[in-house]
């Protein structure tokens, strides 16, 4: 007996029990379509839904596997029927469910023209966002499956598919589906031909940008977290295909007063500027001028603020600056400097004009230089000669000199960071090097604490660089620099100078100790209390050579009645602790001095 509409209704009322479906499965699926035709055209919603559901359910066996009769030809015919039915008022939900399940089961055998028709005709017409969450989820499942298994057919569907996809995800609000929409957007643009994507890329990106920044608060029981959405959205937005839209969009939001929004902007920028495996500049590098100009403004603004959160944000911004700059490190030095001009040109201008923002630019130069030795070399060769020549002009003001030495110290420290990380930086010309030293020695005699301290930092770092490579500072000049620093460390207010020399001693301890030995053995004019100031900082440097050389002298100096007892024993204990951490047996000279 043929299976009729009333049987389909009965099966539906029986919740599609095994017994109800057993009879239906004796009928070939294509025959079932013919037998239920009257029911499909019925005015009763129940009958229509039951008939549509029965047509696709009878394609599967009791264990939910595809029946052998449903070959590629049969599957194609039934999928076409379900697609047409889903666009009509009655039975649409049942038709979509059946279509999605059937395509998933027959994706490898379904005829190409059927897949192309689904992608180019059905998807744009079905109105995904008009349906409930369950139906939208099924359609997203379908898209995911087709992108994985029938990519070539989707490529053939071209622009029509991409239009349909944009409509399918536009306005999605279910957290799980939004997460999938982000990932699908990225996948779609990787699968389709570049010329097709280029034509619709702004539409796809606009769909993504509508969710930025992620403001999601998960409801109870939600399996999707804010971080899940944030990660997927940022990964999609920073895809190469979206760069021309993404970077201007993000730069327009980076000045947001919201710290979370600003961090999201920085994260997307860092992803955009991630270098390729071959080291070639990423497509985002074409926007480096605009990016550095925008981030420069953020650094200048944050440098005027003092809270811990502002300082943390400053580090985030500087980190992003470095990521952007590293993207051009493989270019010729002229192109590198051209890319860095938003920072370098403005930095030099602040020295010329005596601007109060020179310290902020020094901070930027240090961060950028320390990020890569190639970048550091370009900056040293370009910036140092210019700023030192400004500062050494006869009519240069103290403000100009302070700005110049701040930038010199920052760049030298950046180069030292590169050396300590195992990569060398080529020294500037001998003339530029000598200008650095001349400016440093001049300001080391300054009565202004900032000038003196920054000059000490620059000279100490220059000495350390010379210990790595004599082209930075020949040995005789290096020794003379350490000697000058020690003598200045023993004068009033020399604490910062002593600390700078101590930093040099951490790397070049033997040379520093040797020069101090010469100074103290040749000069009897140094007061014990003055020596203690320098000794205290130097002993804290962690240099074994310095500890061995200075601890006996420090102990002798502290026998002077002018030295405070508390400070005396604190210093001796500090020195012994430093020494004990570095060698099993203290040198005999130290033991004798402490007895």
C-alpha positions as semicolon CSV with decimal commas, in nm:
position;residue;x (nm);y (nm);z (nm)
1;X;0,000;0,000;0,000
2;X;0,144;0,343;-0,092
3;X;0,259;0,567;0,191
4;X;0,024;0,868;0,194
5;X;-0,006;1,208;0,363
6;X;-0,217;1,064;0,645
7;X;0,062;0,816;0,721
8;X;0,312;1,103;0,737
9;X;0,087;1,287;0,983
10;X;0,050;0,974;1,195
11;X;0,427;0,926;1,199
12;X;0,475;1,285;1,307
13;X;0,222;1,244;1,588
14;X;0,408;0,931;1,694
15;X;0,728;1,139;1,715
16;X;0,873;0,944;1,423
17;X;0,901;0,621;1,615
18;X;1,093;0,329;1,468
19;X;0,771;0,151;1,380
20;X;0,627;0,459;1,208
21;X;0,939;0,504;0,998
22;X;0,986;0,134;0,922
23;X;0,700;0,135;0,674
24;X;0,815;0,462;0,515
25;X;1,162;0,322;0,459
26;X;1,026;0,051;0,236
27;X;0,954;0,323;-0,020
28;X;1,231;0,472;-0,234
29;X;1,290;0,839;-0,140
30;X;1,210;0,969;-0,488
31;X;0,887;0,768;-0,492
32;X;0,802;0,913;-0,152
33;X;0,811;1,263;-0,302
34;X;0,550;1,159;-0,559
35;X;0,331;0,980;-0,304
36;X;0,324;1,279;-0,068
37;X;0,270;1,543;-0,336
38;X;-0,093;1,603;-0,239
39;X;0,002;1,647;0,126
40;X;0,274;1,895;0,038
41;X;0,012;2,108;-0,139
42;X;-0,233;2,078;0,150
43;X;-0,370;2,384;0,326
44;X;-0,301;2,216;0,661
45;X;0,032;2,325;0,811
46;X;0,051;2,001;1,007
47;X;0,013;1,793;0,693
48;X;0,267;1,998;0,496
49;X;0,525;1,981;0,776
50;X;0,469;1,608;0,822
51;X;0,510;1,533;0,451
52;X;0,825;1,744;0,411
53;X;0,978;1,586;0,720
54;X;0,895;1,235;0,603
55;X;1,059;1,288;0,265
56;X;1,401;1,359;0,412
57;X;1,368;1,124;0,709
58;X;1,306;0,826;0,485
59;X;1,646;0,893;0,324
60;X;1,814;0,760;0,638
61;X;1,822;0,416;0,796
62;X;1,724;0,337;1,152
63;X;2,081;0,400;1,273
64;X;2,076;0,741;1,100
65;X;2,304;0,649;0,810
66;X;2,221;0,724;0,448
67;X;2,017;0,460;0,264
68;X;2,197;0,296;-0,030
69;X;1,926;0,412;-0,270
70;X;2,018;0,775;-0,204
71;X;2,297;0,805;-0,457
72;X;2,430;1,130;-0,600
73;X;2,144;1,164;-0,847
74;X;1,870;1,095;-0,592
75;X;2,032;1,318;-0,332
76;X;2,057;1,600;-0,584
77;X;1,688;1,574;-0,672
78;X;1,575;1,567;-0,308
79;X;1,806;1,853;-0,211
80;X;1,662;2,058;-0,496
81;X;1,309;1,980;-0,378
82;X;1,390;2,072;-0,015
83;X;1,562;2,394;-0,123
84;X;1,255;2,504;-0,319
85;X;1,024;2,401;-0,035
86;X;1,229;2,595;0,225
87;X;1,161;2,917;0,037
88;X;0,785;2,872;0,069
89;X;0,571;2,950;0,369
90;X;0,463;2,600;0,468
91;X;0,720;2,346;0,590
92;X;1,018;2,582;0,560
93;X;1,176;2,483;0,890
94;X;1,141;2,110;0,824
95;X;1,278;2,159;0,473
96;X;1,584;2,349;0,596
97;X;1,659;2,087;0,859
98;X;1,628;1,809;0,603
99;X;1,834;1,995;0,346
100;X;2,115;2,061;0,593
101;X;2,124;1,701;0,714
102;X;2,106;1,554;0,366
103;X;2,378;1,780;0,223
104;X;2,604;1,700;0,517
105;X;2,557;1,327;0,451
106;X;2,595;1,349;0,073
107;X;2,846;1,634;0,038
108;X;3,098;1,408;-0,133
109;X;2,852;1,270;-0,390
110;X;2,616;1,561;-0,446
111;X;2,637;1,687;-0,803
112;X;2,832;2,009;-0,850
113;X;2,548;2,203;-1,007
114;X;2,337;2,138;-0,695
115;X;2,606;2,275;-0,465
116;X;2,654;2,580;-0,687
117;X;2,278;2,638;-0,688
118;X;2,262;2,615;-0,309
119;X;2,545;2,864;-0,270
120;X;2,446;3,112;-0,539
121;X;2,064;3,094;-0,537
122;X;1,931;2,933;-0,221
123;X;2,157;3,101;0,037
124;X;2,082;3,460;-0,077
125;X;1,709;3,382;-0,093
126;X;1,649;3,186;0,228
127;X;1,676;3,486;0,462
128;X;1,888;3,321;0,730
129;X;1,837;3,590;0,992
130;X;1,457;3,559;0,967
131;X;1,474;3,214;1,123
132;X;1,526;3,103;1,482
133;X;1,857;3,019;1,644
134;X;1,826;2,644;1,581
135;X;1,771;2,691;1,206
136;X;2,050;2,949;1,179
137;X;2,283;2,708;1,354
138;X;2,198;2,434;1,102
139;X;2,268;2,668;0,812
140;X;2,602;2,769;0,963
141;X;2,680;2,397;0,995
142;X;2,598;2,359;0,628
143;X;2,825;2,647;0,527
144;X;3,111;2,512;0,734
145;X;3,075;2,170;0,575
146;X;3,061;2,303;0,220
147;X;3,363;2,528;0,273
148;X;3,560;2,226;0,387
149;X;3,438;1,965;0,139
150;X;3,313;2,152;-0,169
151;X;3,538;2,456;-0,190
152;X;3,573;2,433;-0,568
153;X;3,196;2,454;-0,618
154;X;3,175;2,754;-0,387
155;X;3,446;2,919;-0,595
156;X;3,230;2,860;-0,901
157;X;2,935;3,019;-0,721
158;X;3,153;3,330;-0,681
159;X;2,997;3,666;-0,604
160;X;2,646;3,532;-0,558
161;X;2,764;3,305;-0,278
162;X;2,957;3,584;-0,109
163;X;2,652;3,811;-0,119
164;X;2,445;3,534;0,032
165;X;2,705;3,472;0,299
166;X;2,714;3,839;0,400
167;X;2,337;3,837;0,436
168;X;2,346;3,513;0,634
169;X;2,580;3,644;0,905
170;X;2,470;4,008;0,910
171;X;2,304;4,089;1,242
172;X;2,371;3,752;1,410
173;X;2,335;3,777;1,788
174;X;2,358;3,423;1,922
175;X;2,706;3,397;2,085
176;X;2,791;3,056;1,942
177;X;2,677;3,156;1,594
178;X;2,861;3,489;1,615
179;X;3,179;3,301;1,700
180;X;3,128;3,076;1,398
181;X;3,046;3,375;1,178
182;X;3,386;3,528;1,261
183;X;3,566;3,207;1,172
184;X;3,357;3,149;0,862
185;X;3,428;3,503;0,738
186;X;3,798;3,431;0,756
187;X;3,753;3,091;0,590
188;X;3,536;3,223;0,308
189;X;3,792;3,486;0,211
190;X;4,065;3,222;0,201
191;X;3,862;2,986;-0,019
192;X;3,711;3,218;-0,280
193;X;3,912;3,367;-0,568
194;X;4,089;3,692;-0,482
195;X;3,905;3,888;-0,750
196;X;3,567;3,780;-0,607
197;X;3,667;3,862;-0,251
198;X;3,807;4,200;-0,355
199;X;3,470;4,300;-0,500
200;X;3,283;4,229;-0,174
201;X;3,558;4,268;0,086
202;X;3,414;4,587;0,230
203;X;3,080;4,414;0,296
204;X;3,246;4,122;0,474
205;X;3,463;4,355;0,680
206;X;3,170;4,578;0,772
207;X;2,993;4,273;0,913
208;X;3,296;4,202;1,131
209;X;3,356;4,563;1,230
210;X;3,002;4,592;1,366
211;X;3,110;4,371;1,658
212;X;3,428;4,566;1,740
213;X;3,519;4,610;2,016
214;X;3,364;4,302;2,174
215;X;3,133;4,414;2,457
216;X;2,990;4,070;2,531
217;X;2,888;3,960;2,882
218;X;2,818;3,583;2,877
219;X;2,475;3,490;3,010
220;X;2,455;3,206;3,265
221;X;2,538;2,871;3,110
222;X;2,687;3,018;2,793
223;X;2,977;2,812;2,659
224;X;3,124;3,107;2,466
225;X;3,345;3,353;2,652
226;X;3,426;3,712;2,571
227;X;3,786;3,607;2,507
228;X;3,670;3,345;2,255
229;X;3,483;3,611;2,058
230;X;3,764;3,864;2,092
231;X;4,026;3,617;1,967
232;X;3,817;3,506;1,670
233;X;3,715;3,860;1,572
234;X;4,067;4,000;1,591
235;X;4,201;3,704;1,395
236;X;3,944;3,760;1,121
237;X;3,981;4,139;1,104
238;X;4,359;4,116;1,072
239;X;4,349;3,881;0,773
240;X;4,558;4,014;0,486
241;X;4,254;4,061;0,264
242;X;4,103;4,310;0,511
243;X;4,416;4,517;0,583
244;X;4,317;4,815;0,369
245;X;3,988;4,841;0,557
246;X;4,105;4,724;0,897
247;X;4,391;4,962;0,971
248;X;4,204;5,288;0,896
249;X;3,907;5,155;1,094
250;X;4,120;5,067;1,399
251;X;4,317;5,392;1,389
252;X;3,986;5,576;1,401
253;X;3,905;5,407;1,731
254;X;4,244;5,397;1,901
255;X;4,196;5,729;2,079
256;X;3,894;5,586;2,262
257;X;3,884;5,678;2,633
258;X;3,807;5,312;2,706
259;X;4,124;5,124;2,801
260;X;3,971;4,795;2,688
261;X;3,883;4,936;2,345
262;X;4,231;5,081;2,308
263;X;4,390;4,746;2,397
264;X;4,170;4,575;2,140
265;X;4,285;4,823;1,875
266;X;4,648;4,759;1,965
267;X;4,599;4,383;1,950
268;X;4,449;4,401;1,601
269;X;4,734;4,624;1,483
270;X;4,995;4,384;1,619
271;X;4,829;4,100;1,431
272;X;4,820;4,304;1,110
273;X;5,192;4,372;1,133
274;X;5,297;4,016;1,212
275;X;5,586;3,946;0,976
276;X;5,570;3,670;0,720
277;X;5,783;3,358;0,762
278;X;6,016;3,474;0,484
279;X;6,071;3,809;0,655
280;X;5,905;4,008;0,377
281;X;5,706;4,311;0,492
282;X;5,337;4,230;0,546
283;X;5,078;4,422;0,342
284;X;5,011;4,635;0,649
285;X;5,356;4,790;0,607
286;X;5,213;5,024;0,343
287;X;5,026;5,197;0,628
288;X;5,321;5,227;0,865
289;X;5,333;5,607;0,832
290;X;4,972;5,650;0,940
291;X;5,010;5,391;1,215
292;X;5,324;5,546;1,364
293;X;5,171;5,893;1,348
294;X;4,866;5,773;1,538
295;X;5,063;5,574;1,795
296;X;5,305;5,864;1,841
297;X;5,010;6,077;1,948
298;X;4,908;5,812;2,201
299;X;5,260;5,798;2,348
300;X;5,274;6,175;2,383
301;X;4,935;6,181;2,552
302;X;5,014;5,894;2,790
303;X;5,357;6,035;2,878
304;X;5,183;6,322;3,057
305;X;4,986;6,080;3,279
306;X;5,118;5,913;3,592
307;X;4,889;5,631;3,704
308;X;5,000;5,267;3,692
309;X;4,732;5,188;3,434
310;X;4,855;5,472;3,213
311;X;5,212;5,346;3,236
312;X;5,096;4,997;3,149
313;X;4,905;5,131;2,850
314;X;5,216;5,321;2,743
315;X;5,407;4,992;2,733
316;X;5,129;4,836;2,525
317;X;5,144;5,122;2,276
318;X;5,524;5,108;2,257
319;X;5,509;4,732;2,201
320;X;5,274;4,790;1,907
321;X;5,506;5,059;1,769
322;X;5,789;4,805;1,778
323;X;5,581;4,541;1,600
324;X;5,497;4,788;1,327
325;X;5,858;4,899;1,290
326;X;5,993;4,544;1,275
327;X;5,776;4,480;0,971
328;X;6,010;4,696;0,759
329;X;6,343;4,578;0,897
330;X;6,428;4,387;0,577
331;X;6,412;4,702;0,363
332;X;6,710;4,916;0,262
333;X;6,824;5,160;0,530
334;X;6,683;5,453;0,332
335;X;6,341;5,290;0,316
336;X;6,359;5,204;0,686
337;X;6,431;5,566;0,775
338;X;6,153;5,683;0,546
339;X;5,911;5,451;0,725
340;X;6,030;5,578;1,065
341;X;6,007;5,945;0,971
342;X;5,691;6,013;1,177
343;X;5,905;5,945;1,485
344;X;6,255;6,051;1,380
345;X;6,161;6,379;1,212
346;X;5,943;6,484;1,503
347;X;6,210;6,379;1,754
348;X;6,478;6,591;1,588
349;X;6,236;6,884;1,563
350;X;6,174;6,871;1,938
351;X;6,548;6,908;2,000
352;X;6,570;7,200;1,758
353;X;6,273;7,378;1,913
354;X;6,352;7,288;2,273
355;X;6,016;7,116;2,318
356;X;5,921;6,960;2,649
357;X;5,824;6,637;2,472
358;X;6,184;6,531;2,403
359;X;6,175;6,274;2,683
360;X;5,869;6,109;2,533
361;X;6,046;6,088;2,197
362;X;6,356;5,948;2,370
363;X;6,134;5,676;2,515
364;X;6,000;5,596;2,168
365;X;6,348;5,588;2,014
366;X;6,470;5,350;2,283
367;X;6,178;5,113;2,235
368;X;6,205;5,117;1,857
369;X;6,583;5,078;1,854
370;X;6,580;4,792;2,104
371;X;6,327;4,604;1,894
372;X;6,572;4,510;1,619
373;X;6,946;4,567;1,550
374;X;6,881;4,677;1,191
375;X;6,640;4,943;1,313
376;X;6,885;5,045;1,586
377;X;7,163;5,088;1,332
378;X;6,946;5,306;1,108
379;X;6,845;5,528;1,400
380;X;7,198;5,563;1,537
381;X;7,342;5,658;1,199
382;X;7,068;5,915;1,133
383;X;6,951;6,062;1,464
384;X;7,269;6,082;1,673
385;X;7,474;6,298;1,432
386;X;7,185;6,541;1,388
387;X;7,088;6,589;1,753
388;X;7,448;6,611;1,876
389;X;7,535;6,870;1,611
390;X;7,239;7,080;1,731
391;X;7,347;7,048;2,094
392;X;7,712;7,131;2,024
393;X;7,635;7,455;1,841
394;X;7,779;7,753;2,032
395;X;7,435;7,908;2,069
396;X;7,262;7,584;2,180
397;X;7,042;7,625;2,486
398;X;7,042;7,401;2,791
399;X;6,701;7,268;2,688
400;X;6,835;7,167;2,347
401;X;7,135;6,998;2,508
402;X;6,915;6,812;2,753
403;X;6,690;6,691;2,472
404;X;6,985;6,577;2,263
405;X;7,157;6,385;2,544
406;X;6,826;6,219;2,636
407;X;6,791;6,085;2,282
408;X;7,155;5,983;2,262
409;X;7,131;5,795;2,592
410;X;6,809;5,626;2,479
411;X;6,956;5,508;2,149
412;X;7,280;5,387;2,306
413;X;7,081;5,193;2,566
414;X;6,878;5,039;2,283
415;X;7,198;4,926;2,111
416;X;7,323;4,773;2,436
417;X;6,995;4,582;2,463
418;X;7,063;4,437;2,119
419;X;7,419;4,337;2,218
420;X;7,300;4,177;2,542
421;X;7,047;3,980;2,338
422;X;7,325;3,834;2,126
423;X;7,302;4,059;1,817
424;X;7,550;4,332;1,732
425;X;7,481;4,684;1,610
426;X;7,723;4,859;1,379
427;X;7,886;5,164;1,536
428;X;7,822;5,510;1,390
429;X;8,101;5,705;1,224
430;X;8,399;5,804;1,436
431;X;8,287;6,166;1,409
432;X;7,938;6,086;1,542
433;X;8,086;5,874;1,819
434;X;8,320;6,153;1,924
435;X;8,030;6,400;1,921
436;X;7,842;6,171;2,161
437;X;8,140;6,154;2,394
438;X;8,202;6,528;2,375
439;X;7,842;6,615;2,459
440;X;7,837;6,358;2,738
441;X;8,155;6,485;2,903
442;X;8,036;6,845;2,875
443;X;7,705;6,773;3,046
444;X;7,869;6,550;3,306
445;X;8,000;6,874;3,458
446;X;7,654;7,033;3,457
447;X;7,495;7,158;3,776
448;X;7,157;7,038;3,647
449;X;7,076;6,696;3,791
450;X;6,891;6,571;3,481
451;X;7,170;6,672;3,244
452;X;7,438;6,522;3,462
453;X;7,257;6,195;3,525
454;X;7,156;6,143;3,162
455;X;7,508;6,223;3,043
456;X;7,642;5,965;3,289
457;X;7,400;5,706;3,151
458;X;7,506;5,785;2,794
459;X;7,879;5,770;2,871
460;X;7,853;5,450;3,075
461;X;7,656;5,282;2,796
462;X;7,902;5,407;2,535
463;X;8,179;5,244;2,739
464;X;7,991;4,915;2,754
465;X;7,933;4,924;2,378
466;X;8,305;4,981;2,337
467;X;8,370;4,664;2,539
468;X;8,163;4,472;2,282
469;X;8,313;4,645;1,979
470;X;8,604;4,890;1,988
471;X;8,450;5,077;1,694
472;X;8,199;5,217;1,941
473;X;8,470;5,347;2,175
474;X;8,841;5,261;2,160
475;X;8,992;5,119;2,479
476;X;9,183;5,432;2,580
477;X;8,867;5,645;2,550
478;X;8,668;5,380;2,732
479;X;8,906;5,382;3,026
480;X;8,908;5,760;3,031
481;X;8,528;5,760;3,035
482;X;8,511;5,526;3,334
483;X;8,771;5,735;3,517
484;X;8,571;6,053;3,458
485;X;8,254;5,885;3,577
486;X;8,418;5,764;3,899
487;X;8,558;6,106;3,982
488;X;8,214;6,260;3,925
489;X;8,052;5,988;4,135
490;X;8,255;6,100;4,436
491;X;8,136;6,459;4,415
492;X;7,825;6,600;4,576
493;X;7,507;6,468;4,416
494;X;7,698;6,195;4,235
495;X;7,459;5,913;4,324
496;X;7,313;5,889;3,971
497;X;7,660;5,895;3,819
498;X;7,772;5,616;4,054
499;X;7,467;5,412;3,958
500;X;7,546;5,460;3,587
501;X;7,903;5,342;3,644
502;X;7,770;5,045;3,840
503;X;7,557;4,951;3,540
504;X;7,866;4,960;3,321
505;X;8,048;4,742;3,574
506;X;7,788;4,469;3,535
507;X;7,923;4,412;3,184
508;X;8,274;4,558;3,188
509;X;8,361;4,506;3,555
510;X;8,732;4,432;3,515
511;X;8,799;4,752;3,320
512;X;8,595;4,966;3,559
513;X;8,772;4,814;3,860
514;X;9,111;4,872;3,699
515;X;9,040;5,240;3,639
516;X;8,909;5,292;3,993
517;X;9,228;5,129;4,121
518;X;9,435;5,381;3,927
519;X;9,231;5,678;4,049
520;X;9,229;5,583;4,416
521;X;9,596;5,489;4,422
522;X;9,701;5,813;4,255
523;X;9,477;6,054;4,445
524;X;9,486;6,130;4,815
525;X;9,236;6,413;4,789
526;X;8,925;6,194;4,785
527;X;8,738;6,207;5,114
528;X;8,628;5,873;5,268
529;X;8,265;5,983;5,281
530;X;8,277;6,074;4,911
531;X;8,428;5,738;4,828
532;X;8,153;5,559;5,018
533;X;7,886;5,709;4,794
534;X;8,055;5,563;4,487
535;X;8,151;5,237;4,658
536;X;7,796;5,177;4,778
537;X;7,654;5,195;4,424
538;X;7,942;5,007;4,267
539;X;7,930;4,719;4,513
540;X;7,564;4,672;4,425
541;X;7,649;4,626;4,059
542;X;7,691;4,252;4,104
543;X;8,040;4,260;3,949
544;X;8,275;4,012;4,116
545;X;8,575;4,210;3,993
546;X;8,446;4,528;4,153
547;X;8,356;4,357;4,477
548;X;8,701;4,204;4,509
549;X;8,870;4,534;4,425
550;X;8,656;4,772;4,628
551;X;8,543;4,591;4,941
552;X;8,880;4,622;5,118
553;X;8,900;4,989;5,018
554;X;8,545;5,048;5,134
555;X;8,620;4,893;5,471
556;X;8,931;5,108;5,514
557;X;8,741;5,420;5,411
558;X;8,474;5,344;5,667
559;X;8,723;5,346;5,952
560;X;8,706;5,722;5,925
561;X;8,503;5,859;6,220
562;X;8,296;6,071;5,980
563;X;8,137;5,757;5,832
564;X;7,811;5,652;5,998
565;X;7,834;5,321;6,184
566;X;7,503;5,193;6,043
567;X;7,603;5,273;5,688
568;X;7,945;5,118;5,750
569;X;7,820;4,776;5,848
570;X;7,539;4,781;5,596
571;X;7,792;4,834;5,321
572;X;8,033;4,571;5,449
573;X;7,752;4,318;5,483
574;X;7,628;4,403;5,134
575;X;7,973;4,351;4,990
576;X;8,025;4,022;5,169
577;X;7,686;3,895;5,055
578;X;7,762;3,989;4,696
579;X;8,097;3,816;4,716
580;X;7,961;3,507;4,889
581;X;7,706;3,455;4,616
582;X;7,977;3,448;4,350
583;X;8,266;3,249;4,488
584;X;8,325;2,974;4,741
585;X;8,621;3,147;4,908
586;X;8,650;3,529;4,930
587;X;8,984;3,668;4,810
588;X;9,254;3,678;5,076
589;X;9,279;4,056;5,052
590;X;8,913;4,088;5,145
591;X;8,939;3,848;5,438
592;X;9,240;4,033;5,575
593;X;9,070;4,370;5,540
594;X;8,764;4,253;5,732
595;X;8,955;4,093;6,020
